[in-house]
Amino acid sequence: MKQKTALCYSEVFKRKVVKEIEDGVLTISQARTIYNIGGSSTLKRWINEYGINDCMGRTVHLDAAEKLLQREESLRAKDRF
């Protein structure tokens, strides 16, 4: 039985590949083939980690203190005018 060798890719390389996918230059399948990237979930994980849309679709919850500070800043800004 042949043992697989784990490859380590640099962050620069990962970002380059993700950018090509996001820019529409390559599909995920094409990138896997061209760059010889083995795992089927590898590129999806890279896109989640390094892609420009990795925060989209997530809900951000502000805690009570942050909400209060924002409200105070908003009121101060209104008082200036």
PyMOL commands that set and color helices and strands:
alter all, ss='L'
color gray80, all
select helices_A, chain A and resi 11-22+28-34+42-50+64-80
alter helices_A, ss='H'
color red, helices_A
deselect
rebuild
show_as cartoon
